Each structure stands twice: as C-alpha cells, then as structure tokens.
C-alpha cells in the first residue's frame, strides 16, 4: 500500500470603464462580478482555508481515528503492520480506546522490529527474540536514523521524549498497566497526541524499510 495564492487586484481604486466611460470602483466591480482577478483571489483563499481546516481536523487531539485515512502515506511491506495501519483508519479510538491503545503499542514495536531486522541491527534471529525491550529498540533505531543522516534530532525528539516519560504511552509503567491493570485506562486524546508526536519518525522508519 503506497501512498495560494490570490491574484493581486491591480490599478487604482477608482478607474474608468473602457466600454461605458463611467468611473467605477473596485468594490462596485466586484459586486457586479466584473473583477475575475478578485473572484479568483477569493476562491483561492476559500480553498486554502478549507485545506487548513481539513489538516487541523486530521491532527486534532479530539479526532476519532488515531491515524486518519490518507494522512500516513508510506509503503509498508510487512503484511501485519500494513493491516494494523488500515484498521486504525476506521477504528474509532473514542469508542474503542482500550483496543486502540494496545494495538498502537503493537504497531510501534512491530514497526521498530521491522527496521532493526532490515537494517541488520541485531544478531538475533528476529528483533522480537533479541531480549531488548521496546524503549531500547526505539533508541537503537533513532540513533541509526540520525547516524545515517536519514533523520535529525527534532524528528526523533517526539518518540524519544515519549519513552523517557514512564507515565507516557510508551513508558514502561503505562504499557504494563494497559495490559495488566484492571483499574488503569487510556485516554483517546492522549493516544492521538502521541501519534502526532511520533508520526514523522514512523514515516521515516517505513520509508527506509524496504
């Protein structure tokens, strides 16, 4: 699975209509529909505003899908990871928060495992059998991306900050509680914020896992 400019209204505010010889203003022309340049500018501005509002909706912490359809355009060559990506585009995180939290954690770890195996960063038969925990794996991948000049510090900062926060989504305490505690529940908006913070990192990871 793969994935304004407004025209300037020129001339003086008051001008002469060449056909009628009457003076008119830019405002009058616009009202009469005689200024295609102005109309074009307004149209482009409306289009840009619509595009901006769509992007805001996609990355709002209050959205219902963790990974809105069409926002994570990368080729994922691992069938299981690609299926999870598709499921996130329809899974309502607000309604199915617990399922989304566990699946999110799985998606991150399997993605990191795929990069480690492709880049041969482990001598183990598979990354999942390396005995290295998720936080350590993320540090290994982030360091490799920076060393290879594929990513810079700011791109990796989001996910590295998440793993350092023991109570964040990727923190040891939180992950343990999601699975083993019957009194600790995730919040949908926290899951969405975490994805906003790590999505650039995840895109680079998959762009470099063939």
N, C-alpha and C positions, 0 to 999 in steps of 0.2 A: 504494500500500500504506500503510494507516494503522496506523496504530495508531490494648487488652486489658484487654479489661480483665476481671480476675477479679472475681466478685461477693464482697462482704465477708461473712464469716460472722459474724453479729451475735449478741448475747446473751452471758451468762456461759458460762464453760467448763462449769460444772455447771448443768443445768437439769432441769425436771420434764416428763416426757412427759404431755401433757394426756389422752391416751387410757388409759394404763396407770397413771398416778400414780407411776411409778417414776422415780427420778433417773437421768439418763444424762449421759454426757459427749459433747462434740463429736466426739471421736475414735471413740467407740463408734457414734455415729450415722452417721459417715462409713463405718465398716466395714460397718454394716448397710444402707448405701445409703439412709439416712433424711435425708441432707442434700443436696438438689438444688443449694443455693447453692454448697456446697463442690465438688460434682461439676462444676458449671458453671465454677467458677474453675479447676479442674484442666484441664478440657477446653480452655478458652481459652488457658491457659498453654502446653499442648502444641501448640496450633495456632500460637501466636506463635513458639514455639521452632522449629517446622517451617519457618515462613516465613523466619525469620532464617537458618536453615541453608541454605535454598534460595538466598537472596541471597548468602551467603558463597560458595557453590559457583559461582554465576554470575560473581562477580568475583574468584575465586581466581586467583592468577598461574599455578596449575598446571592450569587448565581446558583442555579440548581445543579449544574453539571460541573464536575471537577475539571474535566478537560473538554470544553465546548467543541462541538464538531467543527472541523476546518481550521482550528487555531494551532494545532500541533502537527504541522505538515513535514513529516520526516518518513523515510523509508525504514521500517522496522523489519528486519529479516528473520526475527525469531517469532515463530507462529504464536506461541503462548503470549508473549509480550504484546504482539500486534492485536490479538484478540482482546486483551485487557484494555488496550488503548481504545478500541471500538466500543467496549462495554461502558467505559467512562463517558462516552459521548451521549449515551442515553440513560445512564444510571442517575436517578435523582438523589443527589447527595443529602438533600434536606430530609427526604423521607427515609432513605436507607443509609444513614450516617455510619452506623457500625460496619456494615458491609463495605462501604466506601473506604473507611479508614484502614481496615485490614487489607483490602485489595490494593490500596495506594502503597502501603508498605511493601507488599509483594512485588508490585510493578517496579518500584525503585530498586529493590535488591536484585531482581532478575535482570534488570537493565544493566546494573553495575557488573553483575556476574558475566553478562554477555560481552561487555567491553574488556574486562580483565582476560577472559578466555581468548577473544580475538587478538588482543594486543600481547598475549603470552606474558602476562604479568604475574603468573603463578605457576609453580612447578607441579601443583596438584592436578589430578585427572580432570577435575572440574572446580570452578571457583567455589561452588557450594560445598565442596568437600575439603576446602583448604583449611578449615578451622579458624578462619579470620572472621570477626564479626562485621556487621553492616557498616558501623561507623569507621572502622579501619579500612574497609574496602573503598568507601567513598573518599577517604583521604588519599588512598593509593591512586585512584582514578583521577582525582583533581590534580594531584602533583604531576601525574603523567601528561595530562592535557596541557598544563602550564609549561612543563619542560619541553614538550614538542611544539610549543607556541601555537597550539590549537585554541587555547582559551587563555584569558588573562585573569588576574586576581579578582576583579569585580564580578566576573561571571561566576566564578566558583564561590564567591563570598556567601551567597544566599544559602547554598546547601551546607557549606562548612559551618555557618552560624547555627543552622538547624541541628546538626549533630552534636555541637558543643552544649546546646541547651538540653539538659537532662529531662526537662519537662516539655520540650517541644515535640512535634510529631515524630521526628526521627531520633529523639532522645531515648536512651536506654530505658529509663523509668516509664516513659509514656508507652513505648512499644510493648513493654512487658505487661503493663496494666490493660491495654486494649485487648489483649488476648487472655490474660489470666485473672483479671479482676472483674467481679460481677457488680462492682459499685463505682466503676470509673467509665465514663462515656465520652466519646469525642464530640466536638462541635463542628458542624458543617463549614462555618465561616473560617475556622482555623485550618481546615483541610484546604480550602480554596486559597487562603493566604500563603500557605506553604507551597502550593503548586505555583503560584505567581512568583515566589522567590527562587524556585529551582528550575522553572521551565526552560530558561536559556541554557542552563547546564545540561539538562536532559536532551535538548535538541542537539547540542554539540556532541554529546556522547553517542547518540544514534547516528548522526551524520558521519561519524568516524568508526562505526562498527558495521562492516560490510559482510 
